[in-house]
Amino acid sequence: MATPNEKLAEALAELRKLQKENDIAIIKASELKAPHKKLLKANGFVRDVIKGWYISCRPDERAGDTTSWYMSFWDFISRYLNERFGDKWCLSPDQSLLLHGGSRVIPKQLLVRSPLANNNVVQLLHGTSIFDLRLDIPAKLPWSTVTDCSFIPLKQV
């Protein structure tokens, strides 16, 4: 039987493998075995964002430290929304303008348009959220990506 340290080492190896293969700090629950998730959470290597979604973090982060979340925010948004809506989503016009202007400031509430949305708020970490609006997205337009998020081209805003 493996010792607790050997089990943690195995869980960390799986986390590292995920990060190297996918160049991600965002983990979907199905990508890790339950015992590995439990060990990684208990030892502070991953943190819940929403049910079934985690971010990698440093085990020495203090309670309330926002660094790992704000570093992962745009990657999380892209991965979560692509998983949820496929390619049928985009950021709101105002957020699109900010990204076109070079602003990468993390909004308190990110407005997302999708014909598949439910008009719901999804609460995230540190007071941030996604508000998904059931709205059509511009069709047959060239899509730009910044931080892997689809946003409305400048000439359409």
N, C-alpha and C positions, 0 to 999 in steps of 0.2 A: 504494500500500500504506500502511496506517495505521501510525503510529508506536506504540511501546509505551505512551506516555502517552495517546494517542487510544484505544487498545484498553482500557486501564484505565478511562478516562472512560466508555466505552461500557458496560463491565461494571458500573461504579458506577451508571450511569443505570438499568440493568436492576434492580439491587438496590433502588434508591430507588423505582422503579415498583412492585415487589413490596411493599415496605413501605408505600407510600401506598395502594395498592389494597386490600390485605388487612389493614392495620394490624398487621403481624406483624414479628417479629424471627426467626421460625422459617421455615426454607426447606427444602423437599423438593427433592431432587436434580433431579427432572424439571422443576422450575420455572425452572431456569437452564440455559443452554447450557453444554456442557463447557468451552469455552475461557474463558467468563466465570467459571465456578466455579474453574478453575485459577488465573486471575489474582487473583480475590478472596481465595482461600486463601493464595496466595503473598505477597500484600500485607497480610494480616492483617485483612481486612474480614469474613470468615466463618470459622467454626471447626467442625470435625466434632464431632457429638455421638455419633451411631452411623452405621453405613453408610447413606448415602442421606439423611441429615438433618444440617442445619447451623443454627447460630445466627449472627446478626449480632453483630459485636463491634468494638471500637475497635482500629485498627491499632497504637496505642501501648500496648496492654495488655502487661504483662510476663508471662513464663512463670509459670504458677501462679496468676495473678490470677483470682479466682472471680466477680467482679462481673457480667460479662455472662451467665454461666451462672445464677447465683442470681436475677438479674432476669428471665430467660427461662424459668425452671423450670416454673412452672404453665402458661404458654402452650404450652411444648413438650409437657408431659404431656397436656394437652387435645387438641392437634392430632394428636400421634402416636397416642394411644389411640383417638380418633375415626376416624382413618384405618385403624387396625388392626382395631378391633372394632365400628365404627359406633356405634350407641346401646346396644349390649349390654355395657356395663361400668359399674362404679362403684368408688369407693374403698372400702377396708376400713372396718368399723365404727369402729375406733379412730381412723383418720384422719378419718373423717366427724365424730366427736365433736370432734376438735381444730378442724376447720374451723367447726363450729357455734359453738364457743367463741371464734372469732375468731383462732385461731393460724394464721399463714401460714409457720411455720417449715418449712424444707425438710428432709424426713426423709432419713436415709442410705439407707433402702430403703423405697420406697413400695409398699404392698400393694394390688393391684388385683384385683377379682373380675370374671370374665367366663366365660360358658359356652363361649366360643370360645378361651379361653386354653390354653396348653400347659404350665403349671406350670414356667415358665422364669424365669431371672434375666436381665434386660437391663441390662448395665453401661452407665452414663452417665458424664458428666464428674465430676471431682473426688470420686471415691469414692461417688457416688450411684448408685442402681439402681432398677429396677422389678422387682418379683416378681409375675408374673401368675399368679393362682390360677384353675384351672378350677372355678368354683363358680357356682351359679345366682345371679342378682341378684333383688332383690325385684321382683315383677311387679305391674303395675297400681297402682303407688303414685305419688303426685306426686313429681317429681324436683326437687330444689333444685340450683341451680348457684352455686358460688362459684369465682371464678377459672376459669370455664368448665369445671369438672370436676364430673361427676355424683357425688353422694354420697348416702348413705342418709339419709332424713328422720329427724329427731331422735326422733320417736315410735316408729321402728322399730329404733333402735340398742339 
